[in-house]
Amino acid sequence: MTRISTPSSSRWVAKLSQPVILGDALFVAVSDTQSIYAFNRKSGCLYWQRNLGSNLRSALSLGKLADGRPVLAIGDEAGGVAVVEARGGAVVWHKNVGVDRFSTITGPISVRGDIIYVPQSTTETIATVDPKYECCRASGAVSANRLSDGHRLWIHRIVREPVRRGKSNAEALRRDIGDRLTLVRLDHASHAILPEQPKAVTALLVAFFTVAVTS
């Protein structure tokens, strides 16, 4: 049995995914040490260790470059993806592939030829504890990147970017409500607060202010 520990502790550390086996090598990603380890799967002897500088969250995925070199792909909690050589642990590339600053890679990366498909989650829910944070700007996503260099081929967001309908929601409210409403600009209002159905929002506000004016 081989024990992996942090430099300051002898305790067991967090391993968040299953190992990968290639020949006599067994590869393990450990979040706490921010490293990938390659062991001899029979003896437990360490072949190599590669520290990637960020907490590793996804499963290891095995792929092969065009020249035949086997590589391992893994995602981290900061939206980064790293591809390292299975023999020796040299880093082929390591870059952020996230859609925004809240992106995190927790799901397994799928490899098909020279393309990797990266599922992206979001940690924006943590930011919402700040009452000044304008909520709900981030979303999950999936991207396709080249295995060889990380170049993004395409990305699909789960929640689409807000789309302006007409000139503005404010103008629609002014048209339907008129002088009974004083509009106040909210610079940090989110599309999650004002959905993309201005007519429905207008109808609710008209009903409210009609009652308020006539009562």
NORMO-V664989 format. One record per backbone hydrogen bond with DSSP energy under -0.5 kcal/mol. NH is the residue of the N-H (numbers start at 1). CO is the residue of the C=O. E is the energy in kcal/mol with one decimal. If there is no record, write none. Layout:
nh | co | e
NH | CO | E
NH | CO | E
//
This chain:
nh | co | e
9 | 6 | -1.3
13 | 4 | -0.6
16 | 14 | -0.5
20 | 27 | -2.1
22 | 25 | -2.5
25 | 22 | -2.2
26 | 39 | -2.9
27 | 20 | -3.5
28 | 37 | -2.5
30 | 35 | -2.8
31 | 14 | -1.5
32 | 14 | -0.8
34 | 30 | -0.6
34 | 31 | -1.0
35 | 30 | -1.5
36 | 50 | -2.2
37 | 28 | -3.1
38 | 48 | -2.6
39 | 26 | -3.0
39 | 37 | -0.5
40 | 45 | -2.8
41 | 24 | -3.0
41 | 39 | -0.6
44 | 40 | -2.8
47 | 38 | -3.5
48 | 38 | -1.2
50 | 36 | -2.6
52 | 34 | -3.3
53 | 34 | -0.6
57 | 75 | -2.0
58 | 75 | -1.6
60 | 18 | -0.6
61 | 73 | -2.2
63 | 71 | -2.7
65 | 69 | -2.6
68 | 65 | -2.1
71 | 63 | -2.5
72 | 84 | -2.9
73 | 61 | -2.8
74 | 82 | -2.1
76 | 80 | -2.4
77 | 55 | -2.3
79 | 76 | -1.3
81 | 95 | -2.6
82 | 74 | -2.7
83 | 93 | -2.8
84 | 72 | -2.4
85 | 90 | -3.1
86 | 70 | -2.7
87 | 70 | -0.5
88 | 86 | -0.9
89 | 85 | -1.2
92 | 83 | -2.7
92 | 90 | -0.6
93 | 83 | -1.5
95 | 81 | -2.0
97 | 79 | -2.6
98 | 79 | -0.7
103 | 100 | -1.6
104 | 121 | -1.8
105 | 76 | -2.4
106 | 104 | -0.8
109 | 59 | -0.6
110 | 117 | -2.0
112 | 115 | -3.1
115 | 112 | -1.6
116 | 145 | -3.2
117 | 110 | -2.9
118 | 116 | -0.6
118 | 143 | -3.0
119 | 117 | -0.6
120 | 141 | -3.7
121 | 104 | -3.0
123 | 102 | -1.9
126 | 123 | -1.7
127 | 123 | -0.7
127 | 124 | -0.7
128 | 124 | -1.0
129 | 126 | -1.3
130 | 127 | -1.8
131 | 129 | -0.7
133 | 130 | -2.1
135 | 133 | -1.0
141 | 120 | -2.1
142 | 156 | -2.0
143 | 118 | -2.1
144 | 154 | -2.7
145 | 116 | -2.6
145 | 143 | -0.5
146 | 151 | -2.4
147 | 114 | -2.5
150 | 146 | -2.2
153 | 144 | -3.5
154 | 144 | -1.3
156 | 142 | -2.8
158 | 140 | -2.7
159 | 140 | -0.5
160 | 158 | -0.5
166 | 164 | -0.7
172 | 168 | -1.4
173 | 169 | -2.3
174 | 170 | -2.3
175 | 171 | -2.2
176 | 172 | -2.0
177 | 173 | -2.8
178 | 173 | -0.6
178 | 174 | -1.6
180 | 177 | -1.0
181 | 178 | -1.3
183 | 181 | -0.6
187 | 185 | -0.7
189 | 186 | -1.6
193 | 190 | -1.0
194 | 190 | -2.1
195 | 193 | -0.7
197 | 195 | -0.6
200 | 197 | -0.6
201 | 197 | -2.1
202 | 198 | -2.7
203 | 199 | -2.4
204 | 200 | -1.8
205 | 201 | -2.3
206 | 202 | -3.0
207 | 203 | -2.2
208 | 204 | -2.1
209 | 205 | -2.9
210 | 206 | -2.3
211 | 207 | -1.8
212 | 208 | -2.3
213 | 209 | -2.5
214 | 210 | -2.2
215 | 211 | -1.8
//
